[in-house]
Amino acid sequence: MRSLFLLFFTLLLFSACYYDKAELVYPAVATCDTTNIKFSTSLMPILNASCNSCHGGTAAAGAGIVLDNYAGVRASVLGGKFMNSIIQNGQASAMPKGGGKLSACDISKFQVWINAGMLNN
């Protein structure tokens, strides 16, 4: 009985002495910077990476939706389906087709830009 108690006490002692670096146990939450959103530097890289293989250059002619320039993106937003497509709410065809949904941060950047008046900057 005494050896069982000693074993239990030893296990309890070692399990209570767990130390680790806080930044490894609790990693910092990634933040989304939506300040100073610009069409050319904030949004075009997202469009080029996720949209323009189908909606840019000659590929856009078949789809009818052009997203490789300001005028095309603005027209798509004003048409009402752009945000529904990227948030994938079922009110428009989910985009990007065949790819994963844009990150919440990227979607927020588009929404901030739209709310700010869709400037060509």
C-alpha positions as a LaTeX table, in Angstrom:
\begin{tabular}{lrrr}
\hline
Residue & $x$ (\AA) & $y$ (\AA) & $z$ (\AA) \\
\hline
Met1 & 0.00 & 0.00 & 0.00 \\
Arg2 & 2.83 & 2.33 & 0.86 \\
Ser3 & 4.50 & 1.81 & $-2.53$ \\
Leu4 & 1.20 & 2.57 & $-4.30$ \\
Phe5 & 0.88 & 5.81 & $-2.33$ \\
Leu6 & 4.50 & 6.71 & $-3.15$ \\
Leu7 & 3.90 & 6.04 & $-6.86$ \\
Phe8 & 0.73 & 8.15 & $-6.85$ \\
Phe9 & 2.48 & 11.00 & $-5.03$ \\
Thr10 & 5.42 & 10.90 & $-7.48$ \\
Leu11 & 3.12 & 11.03 & $-10.50$ \\
Leu12 & 1.18 & 13.90 & $-8.96$ \\
Leu13 & 4.39 & 15.78 & $-8.21$ \\
Phe14 & 5.73 & 15.48 & $-11.77$ \\
Ser15 & 2.44 & 16.26 & $-13.47$ \\
Ala16 & 2.09 & 19.45 & $-11.41$ \\
Cys17 & 5.49 & 20.73 & $-12.50$ \\
Tyr18 & 4.70 & 21.50 & $-16.12$ \\
Tyr19 & 6.24 & 24.68 & $-17.46$ \\
Asp20 & 6.32 & 25.95 & $-20.99$ \\
Lys21 & 6.72 & 29.17 & $-22.86$ \\
Ala22 & 3.46 & 31.10 & $-22.91$ \\
Glu23 & 3.90 & 32.19 & $-26.54$ \\
Leu24 & 4.05 & 28.54 & $-27.59$ \\
Val25 & 1.11 & 27.42 & $-25.47$ \\
Tyr26 & $-0.99$ & 30.49 & $-26.28$ \\
Pro27 & 0.05 & 31.74 & $-29.73$ \\
Ala28 & $-0.80$ & 35.30 & $-30.64$ \\
Val29 & $-4.02$ & 35.73 & $-32.56$ \\
Ala30 & $-3.38$ & 36.98 & $-36.07$ \\
Thr31 & $-4.85$ & 40.40 & $-36.64$ \\
Cys32 & $-6.38$ & 41.74 & $-39.79$ \\
Asp33 & $-5.27$ & 45.23 & $-40.70$ \\
Thr34 & $-8.09$ & 46.95 & $-42.58$ \\
Thr35 & $-6.72$ & 50.44 & $-42.19$ \\
Asn36 & $-5.58$ & 52.26 & $-45.29$ \\
Ile37 & $-7.06$ & 49.78 & $-47.79$ \\
Lys38 & $-6.07$ & 50.70 & $-51.34$ \\
Phe39 & $-7.39$ & 49.07 & $-54.48$ \\
Ser40 & $-4.00$ & 48.74 & $-56.16$ \\
Thr41 & $-1.92$ & 47.53 & $-53.21$ \\
Ser42 & $-4.44$ & 45.79 & $-50.94$ \\
Leu43 & $-7.03$ & 44.28 & $-53.26$ \\
Met44 & $-5.34$ & 43.66 & $-56.63$ \\
Pro45 & $-2.88$ & 41.14 & $-55.10$ \\
Ile46 & $-5.86$ & 39.18 & $-53.71$ \\
Leu47 & $-7.66$ & 39.35 & $-57.05$ \\
Asn48 & $-4.53$ & 38.31 & $-58.94$ \\
Ala49 & $-3.92$ & 35.35 & $-56.63$ \\
Ser50 & $-7.50$ & 34.10 & $-56.36$ \\
Cys51 & $-9.65$ & 35.45 & $-59.19$ \\
Asn52 & $-7.79$ & 36.55 & $-62.27$ \\
Ser53 & $-6.86$ & 33.15 & $-63.62$ \\
Cys54 & $-10.54$ & 33.00 & $-64.66$ \\
His55 & $-11.58$ & 36.67 & $-64.57$ \\
Gly56 & $-8.52$ & 38.43 & $-65.96$ \\
Gly57 & $-7.06$ & 39.08 & $-69.40$ \\
Thr58 & $-8.40$ & 36.88 & $-72.17$ \\
Ala59 & $-9.90$ & 34.43 & $-69.67$ \\
Ala60 & $-12.42$ & 37.09 & $-68.64$ \\
Ala61 & $-13.97$ & 37.25 & $-72.10$ \\
Gly62 & $-15.71$ & 33.89 & $-71.69$ \\
Ala63 & $-16.95$ & 34.46 & $-68.17$ \\
Gly64 & $-18.06$ & 38.03 & $-68.84$ \\
Ile65 & $-16.73$ & 39.17 & $-65.48$ \\
Val66 & $-13.52$ & 41.19 & $-65.55$ \\
Leu67 & $-11.64$ & 41.55 & $-62.28$ \\
Asp68 & $-8.17$ & 42.54 & $-63.47$ \\
Asn69 & $-8.85$ & 46.28 & $-63.50$ \\
Tyr70 & $-10.65$ & 48.88 & $-61.42$ \\
Ala71 & $-13.54$ & 49.42 & $-63.86$ \\
Gly72 & $-14.33$ & 45.71 & $-64.01$ \\
Val73 & $-14.22$ & 45.22 & $-60.24$ \\
Arg74 & $-16.35$ & 48.32 & $-59.65$ \\
Ala75 & $-18.92$ & 47.12 & $-62.20$ \\
Ser76 & $-19.03$ & 43.70 & $-60.54$ \\
Val77 & $-19.53$ & 45.24 & $-57.09$ \\
Leu78 & $-22.27$ & 47.55 & $-58.37$ \\
Gly79 & $-23.93$ & 44.57 & $-60.05$ \\
Gly80 & $-24.55$ & 43.21 & $-56.56$ \\
Lys81 & $-23.06$ & 39.75 & $-56.86$ \\
Phe82 & $-19.40$ & 40.34 & $-56.02$ \\
Met83 & $-19.66$ & 40.24 & $-52.23$ \\
Asn84 & $-22.27$ & 37.47 & $-52.31$ \\
Ser85 & $-19.85$ & 35.40 & $-54.39$ \\
Ile86 & $-16.85$ & 35.83 & $-52.11$ \\
Ile87 & $-18.73$ & 35.42 & $-48.83$ \\
Gln88 & $-20.41$ & 32.37 & $-50.37$ \\
Asn89 & $-23.85$ & 33.00 & $-48.89$ \\
Gly90 & $-25.78$ & 31.12 & $-51.61$ \\
Gln91 & $-27.14$ & 34.27 & $-53.27$ \\
Ala92 & $-24.56$ & 34.08 & $-56.09$ \\
Ser93 & $-22.15$ & 31.52 & $-57.48$ \\
Ala94 & $-19.50$ & 30.80 & $-54.84$ \\
Met95 & $-16.07$ & 32.09 & $-55.75$ \\
Pro96 & $-13.32$ & 31.28 & $-56.28$ \\
Lys97 & $-14.54$ & 28.20 & $-58.16$ \\
Gly98 & $-12.55$ & 25.11 & $-57.37$ \\
Gly99 & $-10.58$ & 26.93 & $-54.68$ \\
Gly100 & $-10.98$ & 27.60 & $-51.02$ \\
Lys101 & $-13.00$ & 30.50 & $-49.72$ \\
Leu102 & $-11.08$ & 33.74 & $-49.28$ \\
Ser103 & $-9.93$ & 34.37 & $-45.73$ \\
Ala104 & $-12.15$ & 36.42 & $-43.45$ \\
Cys105 & $-9.47$ & 39.10 & $-43.48$ \\
Asp106 & $-9.44$ & 39.33 & $-47.29$ \\
Ile107 & $-13.23$ & 39.51 & $-47.39$ \\
Ser108 & $-13.13$ & 42.27 & $-44.76$ \\
Lys109 & $-10.68$ & 44.25 & $-46.88$ \\
Phe110 & $-13.11$ & 44.22 & $-49.81$ \\
Gln111 & $-16.00$ & 45.24 & $-47.55$ \\
Val112 & $-14.01$ & 48.11 & $-46.05$ \\
Trp113 & $-13.05$ & 49.32 & $-49.55$ \\
Ile114 & $-16.68$ & 49.17 & $-50.71$ \\
Asn115 & $-17.91$ & 50.98 & $-47.60$ \\
Ala116 & $-15.29$ & 53.69 & $-48.17$ \\
Gly117 & $-16.69$ & 54.44 & $-51.63$ \\
Met118 & $-14.69$ & 52.06 & $-53.87$ \\
Leu119 & $-11.88$ & 54.50 & $-54.54$ \\
Asn120 & $-9.53$ & 53.92 & $-57.47$ \\
Asn121 & $-6.37$ & 54.27 & $-55.44$ \\
\hline
\end{tabular}
